[in-house]
Structures are given as C-alpha cells and as structure tokens.
Amino acid sequence: MQDLFDLSGKVAIVTGSTKGIGRSIAEQMAFHGAKVVVSSRKEDAVQTVASEINQAVGEGRGSAVPIACHIGYKEQLQNLVDETNRQLGKIDILVCNAAVNPYYGSMSEIPDSAFEKILDSNVKSNHWLCQMVLPQMIEQKDGVILIVSSVGGLHGSAVLGTYAISKAADMQLARNIAAEYGPHNIRSNAIAPGLIRTDFAKALWENPETLKVTTANASLRRIGEPEEIGGVAVFLASAAGSFMTGQTVVIDGGR
C-alpha cells in the first residue's frame, strides 16, 4: 500500500481550529490533501486562519474553507454541516476539538451554570454534531470521527474534576460510535493529549515552576507542542489507521 497518509479528495470539519491543537489538525490534514473546514466562533478568525493555511499549503494539495460556528448552539452546528455540504460535498472526516473549561477548583464549589456549560459544550455538542454527520457517512459506507479528549479523562483531579468528567465521556462517545457504526465502515477514536503549549492550558505552563512540576513525571521531561498532535489525527483519519477504531490514543510525553 502506498500513500498511507494521503487524504486527497476527503472533506474534513475541524471544530475549534483557529489555534492550538485544532489548528494543527486542520493544517496537517490540508497538507495531506484534504479539503478542510476551519471553524470557531469568530468570523474574522476563521477567515484569517483558512487564508493562512491555503497560503502555506499552496495549489495542488489540500485547501481550507472558513465557516464560523459556536458549538453551544445546535442551529449553528447544523449550519456548519449544511454549509460544508453545499461548498465541499459529503463529509468524510469529523474532528470534534472545540471545548471549554470555565472553572478551576473543587467540584464541591462549582456553580451549576459552569457544570452545565462544560458538559453541554464538551459532550452534548459533540453528540449533536456526530448525529448530524453520521447519516451521510452511513450512506457512503465510509467515515472517520475523531474526538479530542484529554489525559484528564483517565484519572481523577482535585481542580479539574468536571472537565475530566467531560473528557472521560468523550472517550466513551468515541467507543459507542465505533461499536454502533463499525458495520457501516465508520471508524471513531479519541485523542487524549497531555500538557500541550496552548492558550487553553496556559495556567499549567506559563509559570516556570508550575511547568517544572507538571512535567516532572513525564518520560520526555517537557511540554508538548500543538504540531505534535496534528500528525496523529492524520494517521487516524487515513488509510494508515484503517483498522483502528474505538480507541483512545494518549499523547503525553510518557507521563
């Protein structure tokens, strides 16, 4: 088999893809030939990033299209799917990356509003989007769903408890989809990054002392970079990962 990582002709949606891990995934999928939808809340941000990806990739390979979407609103998720279909055709790859964490501290003190926002944005919105995309994947007997989870979903936390719950649920969502839709040749996996140098995780790496503590137990003794996640998504979405489904891939420097 040649070109195991080739995504030419594939259409991919990546939520939360204007920065960090999401942008890395969108960039790498475009570099490997996919037509990628860059999506986040702000119209100007998606326009800018899609343009930058297109300039970097150049003609003759993949491309990027901007479609703004706030994942907290079901009608905007449906518009994301409909606009992708209108502009690019059937969706082959869905990457649920966008997430929130508005609370840091004990679960005994988390407001109901924050608890609900975390589960709504990190779990229910992914469920909605998968529901919207799966019918066309079933119809074409082919599809890949990737959910960006976190190593936080694999162990307890005294300060990120609800976020960890949501990320554990994302792993199970990927497993459920794999079990139910595998007979339709649809694969579903979760990616669980460790500490990555993103704005989202800035509180855990911006202070040098905090960074030292959080990386002390990692085999590589360092923080990860967003670019180190994009290639894993390409593997899982391409022929290279065609026999892998229902799994959670941990990328955490050996922690």
Number of C-alpha atoms within 10 A of each C-alpha: 5 7 11 13 18 19 26 18 13 23 25 28 28 24 31 25 29 25 18 20 25 25 25 21 27 33 29 23 32 28 23 21 20 26 27 31 29 30 30 23 19 13 13 11 19 25 18 13 22 25 16 13 22 18 12 13 18 12 9 8 16 24 26 27 20 23 23 22 23 19 27 17 13 16 12 15 21 18 14 24 21 16 14 21 14 10 10 17 14 19 23 25 28 26 27 27 21 24 24 15 19 11 19 15 13 13 15 7 9 15 10 8 9 15 18 12 18 22 21 19 20 28 23 20 21 26 17 15 20 20 12 17 21 22 11 15 21 16 11 15 15 18 25 23 26 25 27 26 32 25 20 21 21 15 10 12 16 10 13 17 22 26 25 22 20 26 27 20 18 30 27 17 22 27 19 15 21 23 15 11 18 18 11 16 15 24 29 29 30 28 24 24 22 21 26 24 18 17 12 14 13 13 12 21 20 13 10 10 10 12 18 15 13 18 22 12 13 16 11 13 16 19 18 19 15 19 18 15 24 20 18 17 24 24 18 24 29 21 17 16 16 15 8 16 22 19 16 24 19 17 19 21 18 13 17
